[in-house]
Amino acid sequence: MTDLFKKARKFTDPQTYKQMGLYPYFVPFSATIGPRTMIRGKETIMLGSNNYMGLTSHPEMLKAAKDAIDNFGTGCTGSRLLNGTLDLHNELEAGLSKFLGYEDTIAFTTGYQVNVGIVEALTTKKDYVISDELNHASIIDGIRLSKANRVIYKHNDPQDLERVLSELPKNAGKLLITEGVFSIEGDLNPLKEICKIAHDYDTKVMIDDAHGTGVLGDHGEGTPNHFGLGKDDVDILSGTFSKSFASIGGFAAASEEVINYIKHTARSFLFSASMPPASCASVIKATELIQKGDHMRDNLRKLLKRYRSGLVSLGFNTVPSESAIVPIIVGELEKNFRLWRGLLDNGVYTNPYMMPAVPVGHELLRTSIIATHSEKDVDDALEIFAKVGRELEIIP
Ligand SMILES: Cc1ncc(COP(=O)(O)O)c(C=O)c1O
């Protein structure tokens, strides 16, 4: 008889790294996750969050969330379709439609559920889903769940996209799904070329802008706006509230008829309880603060320039981008964990990435700057990077 749990008994990597003092996951924070936070009683510079606009501790966000609890309680206890829609959900969706320039918007309980629900709802086994090879796991899972044929093109490569599209049946239904800002290394999608090629081949475009919304665009509208694109170029613009919006939940904005279809057919929307009141209210407030936040984005850009050029002049291997994500490529698992541990011991939190998130040999620390960091936070962090990087002989 096959013992299903045998694999669990043999899964000892976490213990091995714990014994070496190098296990980097499930680190508990004991304070608000802002520009600095507390880890095991020690103040730590936070370079590992997606709180790009720094809104997790904004006083107006806190007030909005507390008022929502007073007025609506702690949870909705039901699906949006049935007993889980509050005035707040409708207000949130209307505000986002206006902000993003789309006819309608739907709010899911997580960004993961957006991708898992929409691809499956929109496609059948006769259709094709075209996906960048480095798309986020939630997109991959959405495609796995759908019955459509999956076609992968090379990362951010318009020529390869054109090649794969030209080989597909002309009359088939086709959905291109990819990201505005790629989640691990923060590189931007060349959206102008990608959207044009897709539409030349009668392919609908869905862009997951989880890491672009709030950060890029004239007033934080995201990556399509950054490139001068809008609803005629990106048919479905989706994202999450777990990053710049400093809450939890996800959204998709599109035409009224597409949203109407999704809200009656996407299983991850229908069969899961709705976003709780405090989250809805904080997202409504975040939508307002993001639009008014040009000065925050200016500060973020300034800090990112300082941080990136500091890392490069120290000799770290990173990737240029206009996003708030700054990867530090180490290229070896144990060395990556040692760098993570050294930084943490000296007061800087980062996120180490390994297989399957990145290929073996491309291990990296994913770091990010937020709009409420100060120049001192950046300079203090760089000083610690210099010290630990030299000790580990990662930099000269
Ligand atoms: C590109 C992308 N899409 C979707 C998600 C999922 O979002 P959520 O945290 O809201 O489930 C993430 C989160 O890591 C992401 O990076």
The ligand as an ORCA input file, in Angstrom:
! r2SCAN-3c Opt
* xyz 0 1
  C       1.546     39.115    -10.248
  C       0.710     38.664     -9.103
  N      -0.564     38.316     -9.323
  C      -1.348     37.891     -8.324
  C      -0.887     37.792     -7.037
  C      -1.778     37.270     -5.955
  O      -2.279     38.311     -5.207
  P      -2.916     38.101     -3.760
  O      -1.818     38.247     -2.778
  O      -3.918     39.206     -3.665
  O      -3.558     36.769     -3.738
  C       0.406     38.158     -6.755
  C       0.922     38.067     -5.375
  O       2.010     37.724     -5.079
  C       1.241     38.592     -7.808
  O       2.515     38.924     -7.583
*
